Amino acid sequence: MVLVDTAGRMQDNEPLMRALSRLIYVNNPDLVLFVGEALVGNDAVDQLSKFNQKLADLSPSPNPSLMDGILLTKFDTIDDKVGAALSMVYISGAPVMFIGCGQSYTDLKKLNVKAIVKILLK
């Protein structure tokens, strides 16, 4: 497995998005995830939409690989503010596949949907 994190704030940077689109085209990965911070709230929805659109617009392929899922970092800090995550899933149709709850690779966890529903129903 190779995890490439683009360090954020790049969905508006056309040269970087073109390079990422090409990287995806050349390497044909099994999975493309949008990595975003859970803390940014509804801005994450805008970031995700722009990210996926740029992948489509800038890919050298006539059938570009788009985002397959979402990885949300800093998920352990948002408590009951999971609305943005739900909006991201709704807008993109892509699932939140992993959440980050720390600083290392071992802190990447699969999303526990039951726990999220419990938080929402508090």
N, CA and C atoms as an extended XYZ file, in Angstrom:
366
Properties=species:S:1:pos:R:3:atomname:S:1:resname:S:1:resid:I:1 pbc="F F F"
N         0.842       -1.172        0.000 N   MET     1
C         0.000        0.000        0.000 CA  MET     1
C         0.888        1.236        0.000 C   MET     1
N         0.495        2.208       -0.775 N   VAL     2
C         1.168        3.500       -0.795 CA  VAL     2
C         0.117        4.548       -0.504 C   VAL     2
N         0.385        5.385        0.467 N   LEU     3
C        -0.517        6.474        0.823 CA  LEU     3
C         0.187        7.779        0.492 C   LEU     3
N        -0.409        8.536       -0.429 N   VAL     4
C         0.144        9.826       -0.829 CA  VAL     4
C        -0.783       10.900       -0.309 C   VAL     4
N        -0.316       11.681        0.627 N   ASP     5
C        -1.101       12.786        1.177 CA  ASP     5
C        -0.549       14.064        0.579 C   ASP     5
N        -1.410       14.831       -0.050 N   THR     6
C        -0.983       16.017       -0.788 CA  THR     6
C        -0.812       17.251        0.080 C   THR     6
N        -0.981       17.135        1.372 N   ALA     7
C        -0.798       18.233        2.327 CA  ALA     7
C        -1.860       19.317        2.185 C   ALA     7
N        -2.947       18.996        1.547 N   GLY     8
C        -4.103       19.896        1.517 CA  GLY     8
C        -3.920       21.165        0.708 C   GLY     8
N        -4.948       21.953        0.711 N   ARG     9
C        -4.985       23.267        0.062 CA  ARG     9
C        -4.501       23.215       -1.384 C   ARG     9
N        -4.803       22.160       -2.091 N   MET    10
C        -4.309       22.084       -3.451 CA  MET    10
C        -5.402       21.967       -4.494 C   MET    10
N        -6.642       21.804       -4.102 N   GLN    11
C        -7.690       21.597       -5.089 CA  GLN    11
C        -7.863       22.793       -6.019 C   GLN    11
N        -7.390       23.971       -5.626 N   ASP    12
C        -7.444       25.153       -6.485 CA  ASP    12
C        -6.144       25.393       -7.244 C   ASP    12
N        -5.140       24.564       -7.017 N   ASN    13
C        -3.841       24.727       -7.661 CA  ASN    13
C        -3.789       23.826       -8.897 C   ASN    13
N        -4.028       24.417      -10.060 N   GLU    14
C        -4.139       23.617      -11.282 CA  GLU    14
C        -2.889       22.808      -11.616 C   GLU    14
N        -1.680       23.372      -11.541 N   PRO    15
C        -0.498       22.542      -11.855 CA  PRO    15
C        -0.365       21.330      -10.926 C   PRO    15
N        -0.634       21.509       -9.654 N   LEU    16
C        -0.537       20.373       -8.725 CA  LEU    16
C        -1.635       19.337       -8.985 C   LEU    16
N        -2.856       19.792       -9.271 N   MET    17
C        -3.948       18.865       -9.558 CA  MET    17
C        -3.707       18.141      -10.885 C   MET    17
N        -3.126       18.832      -11.855 N   ARG    18
C        -2.792       18.177      -13.129 CA  ARG    18
C        -1.751       17.072      -12.867 C   ARG    18
N        -0.754       17.364      -12.035 N   ALA    19
C         0.274       16.369      -11.702 CA  ALA    19
C        -0.347       15.182      -10.960 C   ALA    19
N        -1.262       15.449      -10.044 N   LEU    20
C        -1.925       14.369       -9.317 CA  LEU    20
C        -2.780       13.532      -10.264 C   LEU    20
N        -3.503       14.185      -11.158 N   SER    21
C        -4.317       13.459      -12.137 CA  SER    21
C        -3.441       12.550      -12.999 C   SER    21
N        -2.288       13.064      -13.383 N   ARG    22
C        -1.360       12.269      -14.196 CA  ARG    22
C        -0.793       11.095      -13.387 C   ARG    22
N        -0.460       11.356      -12.138 N   LEU    23
C         0.038       10.298      -11.249 CA  LEU    23
C        -0.994        9.170      -11.141 C   LEU    23
N        -2.245        9.534      -10.998 N   ILE    24
C        -3.316        8.537      -10.914 CA  ILE    24
C        -3.447        7.789      -12.236 C   ILE    24
N        -3.373        8.530      -13.344 N   TYR    25
C        -3.490        7.921      -14.675 CA  TYR    25
C        -2.362        6.922      -14.930 C   TYR    25
N        -1.141        7.314      -14.629 N   VAL    26
C         0.027        6.479      -14.917 CA  VAL    26
C         0.075        5.240      -14.021 C   VAL    26
N        -0.271        5.396      -12.744 N   ASN    27
C        -0.125        4.297      -11.787 CA  ASN    27
C        -1.370        3.447      -11.604 C   ASN    27
N        -2.520        3.942      -12.052 N   ASN    28
C        -3.774        3.198      -11.973 CA  ASN    28
C        -3.990        2.555      -10.593 C   ASN    28
N        -4.089        3.364       -9.550 N   PRO    29
C        -4.235        2.794       -8.204 CA  PRO    29
C        -5.580        2.090       -8.023 C   PRO    29
N        -5.613        1.184       -7.067 N   ASP    30
C        -6.844        0.475       -6.751 CA  ASP    30
C        -7.870        1.381       -6.084 C   ASP    30
N        -7.374        2.438       -5.427 N   LEU    31
C        -8.252        3.286       -4.629 CA  LEU    31
C        -7.715        4.709       -4.602 C   LEU    31
N        -8.591        5.677       -4.828 N   VAL    32
C        -8.237        7.085       -4.715 CA  VAL    32
C        -9.114        7.678       -3.622 C   VAL    32
N        -8.467        8.191       -2.586 N   LEU    33
C        -9.202        8.768       -1.456 CA  LEU    33
C        -8.943       10.265       -1.371 C   LEU    33
N        -9.987       11.006       -1.064 N   PHE    34
C        -9.838       12.409       -0.722 CA  PHE    34
C        -9.470       12.457        0.751 C   PHE    34
N        -8.385       13.125        1.084 N   VAL    35
C        -7.960       13.270        2.471 CA  VAL    35
C        -8.285       14.692        2.903 C   VAL    35
N        -9.142       14.815        3.902 N   GLY    36
C        -9.530       16.127        4.389 CA  GLY    36
C        -9.621       16.153        5.907 C   GLY    36
N        -9.568       17.338        6.452 N   GLU    37
C        -9.673       17.499        7.901 CA  GLU    37
C       -11.133       17.580        8.315 C   GLU    37
N       -11.478       16.830        9.326 N   ALA    38
C       -12.841       16.865        9.844 CA  ALA    38
C       -13.160       18.204       10.498 C   ALA    38
N       -12.138       18.903       10.925 N   LEU    39
C       -12.330       20.171       11.643 CA  LEU    39
C       -12.847       21.317       10.783 C   LEU    39
N       -12.666       21.253        9.479 N   VAL    40
C       -12.996       22.407        8.645 CA  VAL    40
C       -14.477       22.534        8.343 C   VAL    40
N       -15.264       21.588        8.781 N   GLY    41
C       -16.711       21.688        8.636 CA  GLY    41
C       -17.143       21.677        7.185 C   GLY    41
N       -18.085       22.567        6.860 N   ASN    42
C       -18.660       22.574        5.520 CA  ASN    42
C       -17.681       23.008        4.441 C   ASN    42
N       -16.558       23.620        4.801 N   ASP    43
C       -15.523       23.909        3.805 CA  ASP    43
C       -15.002       22.619        3.177 C   ASP    43
N       -15.059       21.541        3.937 N   ALA    44
C       -14.601       20.248        3.424 CA  ALA    44
C       -15.459       19.799        2.240 C   ALA    44
N       -16.743       20.122        2.264 N   VAL    45
C       -17.632       19.758        1.156 CA  VAL    45
C       -17.168       20.463       -0.114 C   VAL    45
N       -16.839       21.743        0.000 N   ASP    46
C       -16.356       22.511       -1.143 CA  ASP    46
C       -15.014       21.963       -1.632 C   ASP    46
N       -14.103       21.670       -0.712 N   GLN    47
C       -12.798       21.122       -1.077 CA  GLN    47
C       -12.953       19.804       -1.832 C   GLN    47
N       -13.808       18.945       -1.317 N   LEU    48
C       -14.032       17.634       -1.916 CA  LEU    48
C       -14.621       17.768       -3.321 C   LEU    48
N       -15.605       18.628       -3.480 N   SER    49
C       -16.237       18.821       -4.794 CA  SER    49
C       -15.228       19.336       -5.810 C   SER    49
N       -14.428       20.322       -5.414 N   LYS    50
C       -13.412       20.869       -6.320 CA  LYS    50
C       -12.351       19.825       -6.649 C   LYS    50
N       -11.940       19.054       -5.654 N   PHE    51
C       -10.931       18.015       -5.843 CA  PHE    51
C       -11.386       17.022       -6.906 C   PHE    51
N       -12.595       16.498       -6.745 N   ASN    52
C       -13.096       15.490       -7.669 CA  ASN    52
C       -13.295       16.074       -9.067 C   ASN    52
N       -13.785       17.307       -9.136 N   GLN    53
C       -13.992       17.951      -10.440 CA  GLN    53
C       -12.669       18.172      -11.158 C   GLN    53
N       -11.653       18.593      -10.416 N   LYS    54
C       -10.330       18.801      -11.023 CA  LYS    54
C        -9.733       17.485      -11.510 C   LYS    54
N        -9.941       16.392      -10.746 N   LEU    55
C        -9.456       15.088      -11.213 CA  LEU    55
C       -10.084       14.755      -12.558 C   LEU    55
N       -11.365       15.046      -12.697 N   ALA    56
C       -12.067       14.756      -13.945 CA  ALA    56
C       -11.592       15.667      -15.069 C   ALA    56
N       -11.489       16.953      -14.792 N   ASP    57
C       -11.165       17.941      -15.830 CA  ASP    57
C        -9.725       17.860      -16.326 C   ASP    57
N        -8.802       17.502      -15.446 N   LEU    58
C        -7.380       17.589      -15.788 CA  LEU    58
C        -6.725       16.255      -16.134 C   LEU    58
N        -7.462       15.183      -16.049 N   SER    59
C        -6.886       13.874      -16.339 CA  SER    59
C        -6.588       13.731      -17.828 C   SER    59
N        -5.467       13.089      -18.172 N   PRO    60
C        -5.182       12.826      -19.578 CA  PRO    60
C        -6.045       11.695      -20.154 C   PRO    60
N        -6.775       11.000      -19.305 N   SER    61
C        -7.589        9.867      -19.729 CA  SER    61
C        -8.992       10.323      -20.147 C   SER    61
N        -9.558        9.702      -21.177 N   PRO    62
C       -10.950       10.013      -21.526 CA  PRO    62
C       -11.931        9.488      -20.469 C   PRO    62
N       -11.497        8.499      -19.691 N   ASN    63
C       -12.295        7.939      -18.590 CA  ASN    63
C       -11.485        8.046      -17.299 C   ASN    63
N       -11.425        9.247      -16.718 N   PRO    64
C       -10.539        9.443      -15.565 CA  PRO    64
C       -10.987        8.690      -14.318 C   PRO    64
N        -9.998        8.308      -13.517 N   SER    65
C       -10.280        7.742      -12.196 CA  SER    65
C       -10.634        8.888      -11.271 C   SER    65
N       -11.785        8.796      -10.660 N   LEU    66
C       -12.198        9.813       -9.712 CA  LEU    66
C       -12.058        9.268       -8.306 C   LEU    66
N       -12.461       10.056       -7.357 N   MET    67
C       -12.348        9.707       -5.958 CA  MET    67
C       -13.257        8.518       -5.635 C   MET    67
N       -12.682        7.529       -4.931 N   ASP    68
C       -13.443        6.349       -4.537 CA  ASP    68
C       -13.993        6.451       -3.120 C   ASP    68
N       -13.371        7.294       -2.318 N   GLY    69
C       -13.784        7.387       -0.922 CA  GLY    69
C       -13.116        8.549       -0.238 C   GLY    69
N       -13.387        8.647        1.048 N   ILE    70
C       -12.945        9.790        1.849 CA  ILE    70
C       -12.194        9.292        3.069 C   ILE    70
N       -11.104        9.963        3.392 N   LEU    71
C       -10.378        9.752        4.644 CA  LEU    71
C       -10.427       11.085        5.387 C   LEU    71
N       -11.027       11.091        6.555 N   LEU    72
C       -11.119       12.316        7.352 CA  LEU    72
C       -10.141       12.259        8.505 C   LEU    72
N        -9.236       13.229        8.555 N   THR    73
C        -8.265       13.308        9.647 CA  THR    73
C        -8.840       14.127       10.792 C   THR    73
N        -8.191       14.042       11.938 N   LYS    74
C        -8.577       14.786       13.143 CA  LYS    74
C       -10.019       14.512       13.547 C   LYS    74
N       -10.471       13.312       13.239 N   PHE    75
C       -11.860       12.944       13.513 CA  PHE    75
C       -12.126       12.831       15.012 C   PHE    75
N       -11.090       12.574       15.779 N   ASP    76
C       -11.242       12.427       17.222 CA  ASP    76
C       -11.498       13.761       17.912 C   ASP    76
N       -11.419       14.862       17.198 N   THR    77
C       -11.571       16.182       17.821 CA  THR    77
C       -12.914       16.841       17.543 C   THR    77
N       -13.810       16.171       16.796 N   ILE    78
C       -15.018       16.877       16.379 CA  ILE    78
C       -16.250       16.582       17.221 C   ILE    78
N       -16.188       15.646       18.135 N   ASP    79
C       -17.314       15.299       19.008 CA  ASP    79
C       -18.586       15.066       18.201 C   ASP    79
N       -19.604       15.890       18.422 N   ASP    80
C       -20.898       15.666       17.784 CA  ASP    80
C       -21.068       16.457       16.484 C   ASP    80
N       -20.021       17.043       15.982 N   LYS    81
C       -20.102       17.865       14.774 CA  LYS    81
C       -19.757       17.028       13.539 C   LYS    81
N       -20.542       16.010       13.284 N   VAL    82
C       -20.264       15.118       12.163 CA  VAL    82
C       -21.090       15.461       10.928 C   VAL    82
N       -21.823       16.545       10.969 N   GLY    83
C       -22.686       16.931        9.848 CA  GLY    83
C       -21.940       17.116        8.549 C   GLY    83
N       -20.742       17.688        8.598 N   ALA    84
C       -19.959       17.898        7.378 CA  ALA    84
C       -19.602       16.559        6.740 C   ALA    84
N       -19.288       15.570        7.545 N   ALA    85
C       -18.970       14.246        7.001 CA  ALA    85
C       -20.181       13.675        6.272 C   ALA    85
N       -21.353       13.849        6.854 N   LEU    86
C       -22.567       13.375        6.191 CA  LEU    86
C       -22.808       14.123        4.887 C   LEU    86
N       -22.577       15.424        4.895 N   SER    87
C       -22.747       16.228        3.678 CA  SER    87
C       -21.766       15.790        2.602 C   SER    87
N       -20.535       15.476        2.990 N   MET    88
C       -19.525       15.031        2.031 CA  MET    88
C       -19.956       13.737        1.349 C   MET    88
N       -20.495       12.820        2.126 N   VAL    89
C       -20.966       11.552        1.572 CA  VAL    89
C       -22.154       11.794        0.644 C   VAL    89
N       -23.059       12.651        1.078 N   TYR    90
C       -24.247       12.940        0.280 CA  TYR    90
C       -23.883       13.597       -1.050 C   TYR    90
N       -23.024       14.598       -1.015 N   ILE    91
C       -22.648       15.348       -2.217 CA  ILE    91
C       -21.845       14.488       -3.197 C   ILE    91
N       -20.908       13.711       -2.681 N   SER    92
C       -19.994       12.967       -3.553 CA  SER    92
C       -20.483       11.567       -3.907 C   SER    92
N       -21.314       10.989       -3.052 N   GLY    93
C       -21.701        9.607       -3.246 CA  GLY    93
C       -20.610        8.632       -2.835 C   GLY    93
N       -19.504        9.170       -2.312 N   ALA    94
C       -18.370        8.341       -1.889 CA  ALA    94
C       -18.423        8.152       -0.373 C   ALA    94
N       -18.107        6.967        0.109 N   PRO    95
C       -18.157        6.722        1.552 CA  PRO    95
C       -16.939        7.273        2.290 C   PRO    95
N       -17.131        7.571        3.568 N   VAL    96
C       -15.995        7.830        4.446 CA  VAL    96
C       -15.446        6.454        4.792 C   VAL    96
N       -14.273        6.157        4.285 N   MET    97
C       -13.714        4.819        4.437 CA  MET    97
C       -12.822        4.697        5.657 C   MET    97
N       -12.100        5.783        5.950 N   PHE    98
C       -11.195        5.770        7.089 CA  PHE    98
C       -11.273        7.102        7.805 C   PHE    98
N       -10.957        7.054        9.094 N   ILE    99
C       -10.843        8.270        9.888 CA  ILE    99
C        -9.489        8.264       10.578 C   ILE    99
N        -8.933        9.443       10.723 N   GLY   100
C        -7.664        9.587       11.423 CA  GLY   100
C        -7.920       10.090       12.827 C   GLY   100
N        -7.341        9.405       13.794 N   CYS   101
C        -7.529        9.770       15.200 CA  CYS   101
C        -6.186        9.904       15.911 C   CYS   101
N        -5.196       10.433       15.209 N   GLY   102
C        -3.864       10.580       15.782 CA  GLY   102
C        -2.867       10.954       14.708 C   GLY   102
N        -1.588       10.741       15.010 N   GLN   103
C        -0.511       11.210       14.142 CA  GLN   103
C         0.207       10.127       13.347 C   GLN   103
N        -0.127        8.863       13.545 N   SER   104
C         0.613        7.802       12.854 CA  SER   104
C        -0.329        6.944       12.014 C   SER   104
N         0.258        6.113       11.150 N   TYR   105
C        -0.554        5.247       10.296 CA  TYR   105
C        -1.431        4.310       11.105 C   TYR   105
N        -0.983        3.918       12.281 N   THR   106
C        -1.792        3.025       13.110 CA  THR   106
C        -3.013        3.738       13.678 C   THR   106
N        -3.056        5.057       13.557 N   ASP   107
C        -4.208        5.825       14.027 CA  ASP   107
C        -5.278        5.978       12.954 C   ASP   107
N        -5.069        5.386       11.780 N   LEU   108
C        -6.109        5.356       10.755 CA  LEU   108
C        -7.042        4.190       11.058 C   LEU   108
N        -8.308        4.480       11.176 N   LYS   109
C        -9.302        3.471       11.552 CA  LYS   109
C       -10.411        3.437       10.513 C   LYS   109
N       -11.059        2.278       10.394 N   LYS   110
C       -12.264        2.206        9.576 CA  LYS   110
C       -13.366        2.952       10.315 C   LYS   110
N       -14.217        3.603        9.553 N   LEU   111
C       -15.313        4.355       10.147 CA  LEU   111
C       -16.307        3.404       10.795 C   LEU   111
N       -16.678        3.690       12.035 N   ASN   112
C       -17.684        2.913       12.759 CA  ASN   112
C       -19.018        3.645       12.621 C   ASN   112
N       -19.829        3.208       11.664 N   VAL   113
C       -21.091        3.889       11.362 CA  VAL   113
C       -22.026        3.877       12.567 C   VAL   113
N       -22.073        2.784       13.306 N   LYS   114
C       -22.956        2.705       14.479 CA  LYS   114
C       -22.597        3.777       15.506 C   LYS   114
N       -21.301        4.027       15.695 N   ALA   115
C       -20.872        5.057       16.653 CA  ALA   115
C       -21.302        6.444       16.182 C   ALA   115
N       -21.225        6.706       14.891 N   ILE   116
C       -21.623        7.994       14.348 CA  ILE   116
C       -23.125        8.207       14.519 C   ILE   116
N       -23.905        7.190       14.216 N   VAL   117
C       -25.361        7.291       14.373 CA  VAL   117
C       -25.701        7.536       15.843 C   VAL   117
N       -24.997        6.869       16.747 N   LYS   118
C       -25.224        7.087       18.182 CA  LYS   118
C       -24.943        8.527       18.569 C   LYS   118
N       -23.854        9.101       18.057 N   ILE   119
C       -23.513       10.504       18.341 CA  ILE   119
C       -24.610       11.425       17.816 C   ILE   119
N       -25.092       11.151       16.609 N   LEU   120
C       -26.118       12.006       16.011 CA  LEU   120
C       -27.442       11.955       16.764 C   LEU   120
N       -27.739       10.832       17.368 N   LEU   121
C       -29.011       10.665       18.056 CA  LEU   121
C       -28.977       11.063       19.525 C   LEU   121
N       -27.867       11.610       19.980 N   LYS   122
C       -27.757       12.073       21.382 CA  LYS   122
C       -28.766       13.157       21.653 C   LYS   122
